[in-house]
Amino acid sequence: MGSSPLDNRPLDIDGERTIGQLVADASREMSTLVRSEIALAKAEVTGGLKIGGKGAGLLGGAAFMGLLGVIFLLHTLAQVLDIWLPASAAYAIVTVLLFLVAAVLGLLGKKALSQAKPKPEKAIAEAGKTIAAVKSAA
């Protein structure tokens, strides 16, 4: 390792670093540690949000394309039912079917979004280890 500005500091009478220097170094190292823990937490949250955003976008695109196809399918189904039932009854049956499918798709989408993990679990664990180490050293 190369020399650091800390190596050029004056030493106390015994050739050791002073308490003030040690406290300043500890403070600086703690600050660096906290910044790195925050960076880790940000990285974890960003990764989780990207996965959730991608899932939501894919669900939205699939829903739109499915809707276009379903419109024609359901209109065809209503026309077929119109052969045996009045048109209003045929369209009522198709409407109920639409709401049932929408409920199932909504539940599946909610489940997919709940699997995204934006919680910074690694950062929390590392912070806990750091706190434990600091407490045990004190």
C-alpha positions in Angstrom: 0.0 0.0 0.0 1.1 3.6 -0.6 1.5 6.2 2.1 -1.6 8.1 3.1 -1.9 11.7 4.4 -2.5 10.1 7.8 1.1 8.8 7.9 2.4 12.3 7.9 0.5 13.4 11.0 2.5 14.3 14.1 2.6 11.5 16.7 2.4 11.9 20.4 5.3 11.5 22.9 5.3 7.7 22.7 5.4 7.6 18.9 1.7 6.6 18.8 -1.1 8.5 17.1 -3.1 10.8 19.3 -6.6 10.1 20.6 -7.8 13.0 18.5 -6.3 11.4 15.4 -7.8 8.0 16.2 -11.3 9.5 16.8 -11.0 11.5 13.5 -10.0 8.4 11.6 -12.8 6.3 13.2 -15.3 9.0 12.3 -14.1 9.2 8.7 -14.2 5.4 8.4 -17.7 5.2 9.9 -18.8 7.8 7.4 -17.4 5.8 4.6 -19.0 2.7 5.9 -22.4 4.4 6.1 -22.1 5.7 2.6 -21.3 2.3 1.3 -24.3 0.8 3.1 -26.6 3.4 1.6 -25.1 2.7 -1.9 -25.8 -1.0 -1.4 -29.4 -0.3 -0.3 -30.0 1.9 -3.3 -28.6 -0.7 -5.7 -30.9 -3.4 -4.2 -34.0 -1.2 -4.3 -33.3 -0.1 -7.9 -32.9 -3.7 -9.0 -36.2 -4.7 -7.4 -38.0 -1.8 -8.9 -36.6 -2.6 -12.4 -37.9 -6.1 -12.1 -41.3 -4.9 -10.9 -41.5 -2.3 -13.6 -40.7 -4.8 -16.3 -43.3 -7.2 -15.0 -45.9 -4.4 -14.9 -45.1 -3.3 -18.4 -45.3 -6.8 -19.7 -48.6 -7.3 -18.0 -50.0 -4.1 -19.5 -48.9 -5.0 -23.0 -50.3 -8.5 -22.7 -53.6 -7.1 -21.4 -53.9 -4.7 -24.2 -53.2 -7.2 -26.9 -55.5 -9.7 -25.2 -58.2 -7.1 -25.1 -58.1 -6.6 -28.8 -58.4 -10.3 -29.5 -61.0 -10.8 -26.8 -63.2 -8.0 -28.2 -63.6 -9.9 -31.5 -63.9 -13.3 -29.8 -66.7 -12.1 -27.4 -68.6 -10.3 -30.1 -68.5 -13.6 -32.1 -69.6 -15.5 -29.1 -72.5 -13.1 -28.5 -73.6 -13.5 -32.1 -73.5 -17.3 -31.8 -75.6 -17.2 -28.6 -78.0 -14.9 -30.4 -78.9 -17.9 -32.5 -80.6 -19.5 -29.5 -81.3 -16.5 -27.1 -82.4 -12.9 -27.5 -79.4 -10.6 -28.3 -79.7 -8.9 -24.9 -79.3 -12.2 -23.0 -76.4 -13.3 -25.2 -74.5 -10.0 -24.6 -75.3 -10.3 -20.8 -73.7 -13.7 -20.7 -70.7 -12.5 -22.5 -70.4 -9.5 -20.2 -70.4 -11.7 -17.1 -67.7 -13.9 -18.7 -65.6 -10.7 -19.3 -65.8 -9.7 -15.7 -64.8 -13.1 -14.5 -61.7 -13.2 -16.8 -60.8 -9.6 -15.7 -60.9 -10.7 -12.0 -58.6 -13.7 -12.7 -56.2 -11.6 -14.7 -56.1 -8.9 -12.0 -55.3 -11.4 -9.3 -52.5 -12.9 -11.4 -51.1 -9.5 -12.1 -51.2 -8.6 -8.4 -49.4 -11.8 -7.5 -46.6 -11.1 -10.1 -46.1 -7.6 -8.8 -45.9 -8.8 -5.2 -43.0 -11.1 -6.1 -40.8 -8.1 -6.9 -38.5 -7.4 -3.9 -37.5 -3.8 -3.6 -36.6 -4.2 0.0 -32.8 -3.9 0.5 -32.4 -7.2 2.5 -28.7 -7.4 2.0 -28.1 -3.9 3.1 -30.2 -4.3 6.2 -28.3 -7.5 7.0 -24.9 -5.8 6.5 -26.0 -2.8 8.6 -27.0 -5.2 11.4 -23.6 -6.8 11.2 -21.9 -3.5 11.3 -23.9 -2.3 14.3 -23.1 -5.6 16.1 -19.4 -5.2 15.3 -19.3 -1.6 16.5 -21.1 -2.5 19.8 -18.8 -5.4 20.5 -15.7 -3.3 19.8 -17.0 -0.5 22.2 
